[in-house]
Structure formats: C-alpha cells, structure tokens
C-alpha cells in the first residue's frame, strides 16, 4: 500500500507507508508508557477517599443500577440521569454501563468510582501516547511530550476527580483508536479498530458524533496519494460506515428521547468559540499582565502579537509537517463547531482538545529549535522565524504547565467532597427527626463553590449538588415524601447563608454580595429578583410539594441544615435580603 507520511506535508509525494519511528527497545516500550501512566494517575490518587463529586454523580449511579441481565439491557436504553430532569436527553449507554459495573463491584462506596476514573485517565494518556507514535509518526520522546502535556493540562483537573465526568477519557480513547485505525486502512485489523473505537466515542458522549469528521479530515490531510479531489473521494468512501454509524445512533437517540440536542443560537457562536479556546489555551491567569492604557501601549502590544502570529504562520507554512498542523487545527475547529451547534460549552470539554494543541506546540518548538536552513542567503531569516515560533509555542505551553494540578494544589474538589457528604448525610438526619406527617423544605444546597474568579477552570471544579441530586439521594433512602428542595447557590470565597424574606405568597432567597448567587436554573413558579433587591430569586410559598401539610424549613450553613429564620419583607429597605 502507498500512502503519504504525515511528515511529507499536504503536497507530499507518495511514499511507502512508514514504520513507526525508531525506539523499539524496552526503554520506549515499557519505561516511557509506565512513566506517562504514573504522571497521569499519581496527582489524583488523593481523591480516592473523596465522596461523590460532580452534580450528576448520584442520579447517574442510581440510573445505572442493575441486578440482572435484563436490567443491564434496560440500562442501555436509559437517559444518563434516568430521566430525572424533564427534557434531559443525554444518551451515553457505554458510559452508563461503566457505572453499572462499578455499582456491581462497589455499591455506594465512592472510592471504587474514583479508582475507575483515575485508571481511565491513565489509559487515556497511554492512548494519546500511542496516537502520537502511530498516527503522527512522532519519535518516542516527542510523543511522550505530547502525552505529558495532555496529562498536565488543567483540563484534567476538571475531569478526573469528578465521578460524573468519566465520559471524557472514554471519548479520548475512542478518538485515538479511530485515528490509529484510519492510519492502517485498508487492513482488516485497522477496520476493526476504526469501527470499534468510533462506536466507543459515539456511545460515550454526544461529542463523539464528531469522530467520523475527524477521521475524514485525517484521511484527506495525512493519508492517501494523488490530488486533493482523489483524496477526498477516497476519504468519503472509507468514512461511509462511520457516518452511517453516527447517523444510526443519533436516530436512536431521537427515537428514545424525542430530542435533537441542537440548540444553535447565532448570538452564541463567538462567545462559545472564544470560551472554548480560552479554556484550552490560557485556562488561568498565570501572567500578571494589565491592559495597555495608552495608544502607544496598544500599538506595541498589537505589533508584538502580529509578529508572533506571523512567525507561527510562517513556521507552519514552510514546515514539512504542515499537514499535521492543519489537522490539529481541524480537530479543534470540528469540536468547536459541534459545541456551537449544541449551544453548550463546559470547562471539561477542553480535555480532548488538549491533544491537537499539544501536537502543534511540540512541533513548533522542536522544528524551531532544530531548524538548519541550507540556503545561506535566507538562513538568518528562517532561523529567526523558527526560533520566534518556538518561543511562541513555549510561551503558550508555560501557563498550561504552571497551572497543572501536578504542580499547583487545588482545594476545590476537597471542598466539593466535604459539602456533598455533609448535605447528603445531614438531609437524611433532618428527615429522620421530623414527624411522619410533616413536610420538609431544604434551602441553600451548594451548587458550586470557588475560591477565585481568575482561575477559570477552578470556577467549575467545585461542582457539588443540584436539587434533583439531593432529592434522588433521599428517594434512594425512602425519605422523599413531602420534601421540597428549593434551588441551589453558587458561592465564592466564603460559604454564605442567604437571607430569607417573605412577601405575601413569595419567598425571597438572596445574597447581598456580588460573588454569590442563587438558583440560576429556576424552577416553575420562581423568578429572579431585581439587582437592587439582592442577588437571588423568589419562590412561590409554600412550595407545592408541602402545600397540604405542616412543614419545617431548613437552610444549609456549610456544615449542617439548621432551622431557617424567615422574616417578613415590607419592601421598605433596598437591601431586603440582608440578614
């Protein structure tokens, strides 16, 4: 079979299919993979004793429970959270089955789930290492650097400690296997790997539906021979089974849940794209750089940025591995398009996008440092541009490494674990103490808690609970009769208890500080308060769940649910929610 090596660029001539780069000894087959695996798992071992983390962990595990083969089959038809939320249509059968396996082994012991998540992350790191070696023909040490950037990127800290986000390493393994399989086509073994890996990606998370497009771009840019039109035709033919698989799965999802999952809004195209790229390239404020205040300052900054972009563009255009740069850009663009169509972006979505970024950075730095132009007249120019591009790549890589959870100690998930356990355990204790005929209203369930507004990825790290998670936990313990959980809070810096004011048949729950907020996802019968009256929301009172019974109201103070103090609100004070 003739193919084009990724090192030959877009216009490279056909050459025999290259063998993997040198480095087949025990050092490269054992030591490097083992080192990458340890680098991936060791920073997260400390989370094994943690409680259930991630807002959807409890509903997801509850939906995945099965006690027979028939129930296991039924799990494959369930929504990720068992349909707990009206309109929710997350269909991830393979991901849900991993929770079925964990529940069979561990029950409700969260340590087993954390152990599975850590191992999956380690396996995803090995998949990235194999991807860099087999699909992109990088040398063993270059591939190791790509894998190392993947495991050290702060996006991993958004995924691994969260019990409810293991779909991300599964997606990464599926993509890696699909691209490695695509490289070996048309061999039967490569076909099997391609189809199985694509199925893994598609059934792990909705973004896996983009895998056929990634394979198509890979086949056009990095394999095949002849003109662009010939490579496109070949890629279309080879990708037909993959697109059929994706369409069939999407149709099954639509049949089961009557939802398209498309939420495209024109106004969100730029914000979603910029947010995704920001979380991918510069996730935290590592450099203390202020905006220019003068025209000269802005001009200097613009000139510096233009020079860096020019150096990078020149390095990419003149590189013999130009096709690899183009594919890395296509990978990020395809994922960004999918997020725009779905109208959804979260910090952990950057997890799989780190790989093309790492590939581009490694190539920029390596080629920039190693450039040795043969033409004396242009040698100074090319050498300078190559070094400038390498410096730009290193400048992008530095904040990613400096913000890595392997270097910085993040407390967000520790806070999430403690608060989740306190809420779940104390809610059951409060329920046990109430008379059988009495209702129960719980307020101030912590939805998220962050310590800094500047640490973008840490902002969502301490994702804790939603009201439906608490209700599901109480339902599992047969303690949800006449229980209402009203909203949740997003807090920063110090845990706060909201003020409670009753005006007629409306309960106002809000904070006076700008850092905290209440119930951004409102339930029926609730409405946001005007900014002048506090940062919060008001609910219909009494809640419909306890309207026909006498009830008690409790508010979570960061440690326990305590009896709530509800004051009358006559509207005389602007700060009507002040405690």
C-alpha positions in Angstrom: 0.0 0.0 0.0 1.2 3.5 -0.8 0.3 6.4 1.4 1.7 9.8 2.3 3.6 10.2 5.6 2.3 12.9 7.9 5.9 14.3 7.6 5.5 14.9 3.9 3.1 17.8 4.2 -0.1 18.4 2.2 1.7 18.2 -1.2 4.0 15.4 -0.3 4.7 12.7 -2.9 3.5 9.1 -2.4 6.0 7.0 -0.3 5.8 3.6 1.2 3.8 3.5 4.4 6.4 4.5 7.1 7.1 2.3 10.0 6.9 3.8 13.5 9.9 5.9 14.4 12.9 4.3 16.0 12.8 3.4 19.6 11.6 -0.1 20.0 13.7 -1.1 23.0 12.4 -1.8 26.5 13.0 1.9 27.4 10.5 3.1 24.8 8.0 0.2 25.1 7.9 0.0 28.9 9.6 2.9 30.7 8.0 5.8 28.8 4.5 4.3 28.8 4.8 3.5 32.5 6.1 7.0 33.3 3.2 8.6 31.4 0.7 6.4 33.2 2.2 7.3 36.6 2.2 11.0 35.7 -1.4 10.7 34.8 -2.7 8.9 37.9 -0.5 10.0 40.8 -1.8 13.6 41.1 -5.3 12.2 41.6 -4.7 9.3 43.9 -5.5 11.7 46.8 -9.1 11.8 45.6 -9.8 8.1 46.1 -11.2 8.6 49.6 -13.4 11.5 48.4 -17.1 11.4 48.4 -19.3 11.5 45.3 -18.3 14.6 43.3 -20.0 16.3 40.3 -23.6 17.4 40.3 -24.9 14.4 38.4 -22.9 11.7 40.2 -25.7 10.4 42.4 -28.5 10.4 39.8 -26.2 8.8 37.2 -25.2 5.9 39.5 -28.9 5.5 40.5 -29.8 5.2 36.9 -27.1 2.7 36.1 -28.1 0.1 38.8 -29.0 -3.3 37.5 -29.4 -6.7 39.3 -30.0 -8.9 36.3 -29.0 -9.3 32.6 -32.4 -8.0 31.6 -31.9 -4.8 33.6 -28.4 -4.4 32.1 -30.0 -4.3 28.7 -32.5 -1.8 30.0 -29.7 0.4 31.2 -28.5 0.8 27.6 -31.9 2.5 26.8 -31.9 4.9 29.8 -31.1 8.6 29.8 -27.9 9.3 31.7 -29.7 10.5 34.8 -32.6 8.2 34.4 -34.9 10.9 33.0 -34.8 12.7 36.4 -34.9 16.1 34.7 -37.7 16.9 32.3 -36.4 17.4 28.8 -32.9 16.0 29.6 -31.7 13.8 26.7 -28.1 12.8 27.5 -27.8 9.3 25.9 -24.5 7.7 26.8 -25.1 4.0 27.0 -21.4 2.9 27.2 -20.6 5.5 29.9 -23.7 4.4 31.9 -22.6 0.8 31.7 -19.3 1.6 33.3 -21.3 2.9 36.3 -23.3 -0.4 36.2 -20.1 -2.3 36.5 -18.9 -0.1 39.4 -22.2 -0.4 41.2 -22.0 -4.2 41.0 -18.5 -4.0 42.5 -18.7 -1.2 45.0 -22.4 -0.4 45.6 -22.5 3.2 47.0 -18.8 3.3 48.1 -17.5 6.3 46.2 -13.8 5.1 46.5 -14.4 2.5 43.8 -15.8 5.0 41.4 -12.8 7.4 41.9 -10.4 4.5 41.3 -12.1 3.7 38.0 -11.9 7.4 36.9 -8.2 7.5 37.7 -7.5 4.3 35.8 -9.5 5.6 32.8 -7.5 8.8 32.8 -4.2 6.8 32.8 -5.5 4.6 29.9 -6.4 7.8 28.0 -2.9 9.1 28.5 -1.5 5.8 27.0 -3.9 6.2 24.1 -2.6 9.7 23.4 1.0 8.3 23.5 0.1 5.6 21.0 -1.8 8.2 18.9 1.3 10.4 18.7 3.5 7.5 17.7 1.3 5.5 15.4 -0.9 8.1 13.7 1.6 11.0 13.6 4.9 9.2 13.4 6.5 11.2 16.2 9.6 9.9 17.9 9.2 8.2 21.3 10.4 11.3 23.2 8.3 13.7 21.1 5.2 11.5 21.6 6.0 11.4 25.3 6.0 15.2 25.5 2.6 15.3 23.7 1.2 12.8 26.2 2.8 14.7 29.1 1.2 18.0 28.0 -2.1 16.2 27.9 -1.9 14.8 31.4 -0.6 18.1 32.9 -3.1 20.4 31.3 -5.5 21.9 33.9 -8.5 20.4 32.0 -7.7 17.0 33.5 -8.4 18.5 36.9 -12.0 19.2 35.7 -12.5 15.6 34.7 -10.6 13.0 36.9 -11.8 14.0 40.4 -15.5 14.2 39.2 -17.3 10.9 39.4 -19.8 12.1 36.8 -17.3 13.1 34.0 -15.6 9.8 33.0 -17.0 10.1 29.5 -14.1 12.4 28.7 -11.3 9.9 28.9 -13.5 7.3 27.2 -14.1 9.8 24.3 -10.3 10.4 24.1 -9.6 6.7 23.9 -12.2 6.3 21.2 -10.8 9.1 19.1 -7.2 7.9 19.5 -8.2 4.3 18.5 -10.2 5.6 15.5 -7.3 7.7 14.1 -4.8 4.9 14.7 -7.1 2.5 12.8 -7.6 5.0 10.0 -3.8 5.1 9.5 -3.7 1.4 8.9 -6.5 1.2 6.3 -7.5 -0.9 4.4 -6.2 -3.8 6.5 -8.9 -5.7 8.3 -7.4 -5.2 11.7 -7.3 -1.5 11.1 -11.0 -1.6 10.0 -12.0 -3.4 13.2 -10.1 -0.9 15.4 -11.6 2.0 13.5 -15.2 0.8 13.8 -14.9 -0.3 17.4 -13.2 2.9 18.5 -15.7 5.1 16.7 -18.5 3.2 18.4 -16.8 3.8 21.8 -16.5 7.5 21.1 -20.1 7.8 19.9 -21.7 5.9 22.8 -19.6 7.6 25.4 -20.7 11.2 24.9 -22.6 13.2 22.4 -19.4 14.9 21.1 -18.3 11.5 20.0 -20.5 12.1 17.0 -17.8 14.3 15.6 -15.4 11.3 15.3 -16.3 10.5 11.7 -15.5 14.1 10.7 -12.1 13.8 12.5 -11.3 10.6 10.6 -12.4 12.2 7.3 -10.0 15.2 7.9 -7.2 12.8 8.9 -7.6 10.7 5.7 -7.7 13.7 3.5 -4.7 15.5 5.0 -2.4 12.8 6.2 -3.0 9.6 4.1 -3.6 8.7 0.5 -1.9 9.8 -2.7 -2.8 11.9 -5.7 -4.8 15.1 -6.0 -6.9 16.7 -3.3 -10.1 15.6 -5.1 -8.8 12.0 -5.2 -8.1 12.0 -1.5 -11.5 13.5 -0.7 -13.2 10.8 -2.8 -11.2 8.1 -1.0 -11.9 9.5 2.4 -15.7 9.8 1.6 -15.8 6.1 0.6 -13.8 4.9 3.7 -15.8 7.1 6.1 -19.3 6.0 4.9 -19.6 3.2 7.5 -18.6 5.7 10.2 -21.1 8.3 9.2 -23.8 5.6 8.9 -22.9 4.5 12.5 -23.2 8.1 13.7 -26.5 8.8 11.9 -28.0 5.5 13.2 -27.0 6.3 16.8 -28.3 9.8 16.5 -31.6 8.5 15.1 -31.9 6.0 18.0 -31.3 8.8 20.5 -34.0 10.9 18.8 -36.4 8.0 18.9 -35.8 7.2 22.6 -35.9 10.8 23.9 -37.7 12.9 21.2 -34.9 15.4 21.3 -32.5 16.7 18.6 -29.9 18.1 21.1 -29.5 21.1 18.8 -29.6 24.4 20.5 -27.9 26.6 17.9 -28.1 30.3 18.5 -26.4 32.8 16.3 -25.6 35.2 19.1 -23.6 32.4 20.9 -21.3 31.5 18.1 -18.5 33.8 19.1 -18.9 33.6 22.9 -18.8 29.8 22.8 -15.8 29.6 20.5 -13.8 32.2 22.4 -14.7 30.5 25.8 -13.6 27.1 24.5 -10.3 28.4 23.1 -9.6 30.4 26.3 -10.1 27.3 28.5 -7.9 25.3 26.1 -5.0 27.7 25.5 -5.0 30.0 28.6 -7.0 28.4 31.3 -5.7 30.5 34.2 -4.3 34.0 34.8 -0.7 32.9 35.2 0.9 36.2 34.0 0.1 39.4 35.9 -0.4 41.5 32.7 -2.6 44.5 32.7 -4.2 46.1 29.6 -2.4 48.9 27.9 -3.7 52.3 28.9 -2.1 54.4 26.1 -2.2 54.4 22.3 1.5 53.6 22.2 1.0 50.7 24.6 -1.8 49.3 22.5 0.3 49.7 19.3 3.3 47.9 20.9 1.1 45.0 22.1 -0.6 44.8 18.6 2.8 44.8 16.9 4.2 42.1 19.3 1.1 39.9 18.7 1.2 40.4 15.0 4.9 39.4 14.9 4.3 36.3 17.0 1.4 35.2 14.7 3.5 35.9 11.6 6.3 33.8 12.9 4.0 30.9 13.8 2.2 31.1 10.4 5.5 31.2 8.5 6.8 28.2 10.5 3.6 26.2 9.8 3.5 27.1 6.1 7.2 26.2 5.5 7.2 23.1 7.7 7.5 19.6 6.1 4.8 18.6 8.6 2.3 21.2 7.5 -0.4 18.6 7.2 -0.1 17.8 10.8 -0.6 21.4 11.8 -3.6 21.6 9.6 -5.1 18.5 11.0 -4.5 19.8 14.6 -6.4 23.0 13.7 -9.2 21.0 12.0 -9.6 18.8 15.2 -10.1 21.9 17.4 -12.4 23.5 14.8 -14.6 20.4 14.4 -15.1 20.2 18.2 -15.8 24.0 18.4 -18.4 23.7 15.6 -20.1 20.8 17.5 -20.2 22.9 20.7 -21.7 25.8 18.7 -24.4 23.6 17.2 -25.3 22.1 20.6 -25.1 25.6 22.2 -23.2 24.3 25.1 -19.6 24.6 26.5 -18.1 23.5 29.8 -14.6 23.5 31.2 -14.1 19.8 30.9 -14.8 19.9 27.1 -11.2 21.1 26.7 -9.9 17.6 27.9 -9.8 16.0 24.4 -8.9 19.3 22.7 -5.6 19.4 24.5 -4.1 16.7 22.2 -4.1 18.7 18.9 -2.9 21.7 20.9 0.0 19.7 22.4 0.8 18.2 19.0 1.1 21.7 17.4 3.2 23.0 20.4 5.6 20.1 20.3 6.1 20.5 16.5 6.6 24.3 16.8 9.2 24.1 19.5 11.1 21.1 18.0 11.2 22.4 14.5 12.1 25.9 15.6 15.0 24.8 17.7 16.2 22.2 15.2 15.9 24.3 12.0 19.1 24.3 10.0 18.4 26.1 6.7 20.6 25.1 3.8 20.4 28.4 1.9 22.9 30.9 3.3 21.0 34.0 2.0 17.8 33.1 3.8 19.3 31.2 6.8 19.2 34.1 9.2 15.6 34.9 8.4 14.4 31.3 8.6 16.4 30.6 11.7 15.0 33.7 13.3 11.4 32.9 12.4 11.8 29.4 13.5 13.1 30.5 16.9 10.4 33.0 17.2 7.8 30.4 16.5 9.4 28.0 19.0 9.4 30.8 21.6 5.7 31.5 20.9 4.9 27.8 21.4 6.9 27.6 24.6 5.1 30.8 25.8 1.7 29.0 25.3 2.9 25.8 26.9 4.3 27.5 30.0 1.0 28.7 31.6 -0.5 25.3 30.9 2.2 23.6 32.9 2.3 26.2 35.6 -1.4 25.8 36.2 -1.2 22.0 36.2 -2.7 20.1 39.1 0.6 18.2 39.3 2.2 21.5 40.3 -0.5 23.5 42.0 -2.6 22.3 44.8 -6.3 22.8 44.2 -8.7 22.6 47.1 -11.9 22.8 45.0 -12.6 19.1 44.8 -11.9 18.7 48.5 -14.5 21.4 49.2 -16.9 19.7 46.9 -16.4 16.3 48.6 -16.9 17.7 52.1 -20.0 19.7 51.2 -21.6 16.9 49.2 -21.2 14.4 52.0 -22.5 17.0 54.6 -25.6 17.8 52.5 -26.4 14.1 51.8 -25.9 12.9 55.4 -27.5 15.8 57.2 -30.5 15.8 54.9 -31.3 12.3 56.0 -30.7 13.2 59.6 -33.1 16.1 59.4 -35.7 13.9 57.7 -35.4 11.3 60.4 -36.2 13.8 63.1 -39.4 15.2 61.5 -42.8 13.8 62.4 -44.2 11.3 59.8 -47.0 13.7 58.8 -44.8 16.8 58.5 -43.3 18.2 55.3 -39.7 19.4 54.8 -38.2 22.3 52.8 -34.5 22.4 52.3 -32.7 25.6 51.1 -29.2 26.7 50.1 -28.0 23.4 48.6 -24.5 24.4 47.3 -24.3 24.1 43.6 -20.8 25.3 43.2 -18.1 26.9 45.3 -14.9 28.6 44.0 -12.1 30.4 45.7 -11.0 32.7 42.8 -12.7 34.4 39.9 -9.5 34.4 37.9 -8.9 30.6 37.9 -11.3 29.8 35.0 -11.1 26.0 35.3 -11.3 26.1 39.1 -14.5 28.0 38.8 -16.4 24.9 37.9 -14.2 22.4 39.7 -16.1 22.6 42.9 -19.4 21.4 41.3 -21.3 20.0 44.1 -25.0 19.2 44.0 -28.3 20.2 42.3 -31.7 20.0 44.0 -32.6 16.9 41.9 -29.4 15.2 43.2 -30.5 15.7 46.8 -34.0 14.5 46.1 -32.7 11.4 44.3 -30.4 10.6 47.3 -33.4 10.9 49.7 -35.5 8.9 47.4 -32.9 6.1 47.4 -33.4 6.0 51.2 -37.2 6.3 51.0 -37.1 9.7 52.6 -38.5 11.9 49.9 -42.2 12.0 51.0 -43.4 15.7 51.2 -39.9 17.1 50.6 -39.0 20.2 48.6 -35.5 21.3 47.7 -35.7 24.9 46.5 -32.8 25.9 44.3 -29.1 26.0 44.8 -26.4 28.6 45.4 -23.2 29.5 43.6 -20.7 30.9 46.0 -17.1 32.2 46.0 -14.6 33.0 48.7 -16.5 32.2 51.9 -19.6 30.0 52.3 -22.6 32.2 52.9 -26.2 31.7 54.1 -28.7 33.7 52.1 -31.2 36.0 53.6 -34.9 34.9 53.6 -37.8 37.3 53.3 -41.5 36.5 52.9 -43.6 38.9 50.9 -47.2 37.7 50.6 -47.0 34.2 49.0 -43.4 34.7 47.7 -40.3 33.7 49.5 -37.2 35.8 48.6 -33.9 33.9 48.9 -30.8 36.0 48.1 -27.4 37.3 48.9 -26.2 40.9 49.3 -22.7 40.2 48.0 -21.9 40.1 44.2 -19.8 37.0 44.5 -22.7 34.7 45.5 -25.8 33.9 43.5 -29.0 31.8 44.0 -30.7 29.4 41.6 -29.6 30.3 38.1 -31.7 27.4 36.9 -35.1 28.4 38.1 -38.0 26.0 38.9 -41.6 26.7 37.9 -43.1 29.5 40.0 -39.8 31.2 40.6 -38.4 34.5 39.3 -35.1 36.4 39.5 -35.1 39.3 41.9 -34.2 42.8 40.6 -30.5 43.5 41.2 -31.4 46.3 43.6 -33.1 43.8 45.9 -30.4 41.3 46.3 -28.6 38.6 44.2 -31.2 35.9 44.3 -34.6 34.6 43.4 -38.1 34.3 44.8 -40.2 31.2 45.0 -43.9 30.5 45.4 -44.6 30.0 49.0 -45.5 27.5 50.4 -44.0 25.1 47.8 -46.4 22.8 46.0 -44.7 19.7 47.5 -45.8 20.7 51.0 -48.8 22.8 50.4 -51.2 20.4 52.1 -49.2 19.6 55.2 -47.5 21.4 58.0 -43.8 21.7 57.2 -40.5 22.8 58.6 -37.8 24.8 56.7 -34.1 24.3 57.0 -31.2 26.1 55.4 -27.7 24.7 54.8 -25.0 26.7 56.6 -21.9 24.9 55.1 -21.9 22.2 57.8 -25.5 21.3 58.6 -29.1 22.0 57.8 -30.3 24.4 60.5 -33.8 25.8 61.1 -34.4 28.7 58.8 -35.3 32.2 60.0 -37.8 33.8 57.7 -38.5 37.4 58.2 -41.4 39.5 56.8 -40.5 41.8 53.9 -42.4 45.1 53.7 -40.2 46.3 50.8 -39.1 49.4 52.7 -35.4 48.5 52.6 -33.5 48.3 49.3 -31.4 45.5 50.8 -34.5 43.5 51.5 -32.5 40.3 51.8 -29.9 41.5 54.4 -29.7 39.1 57.3 
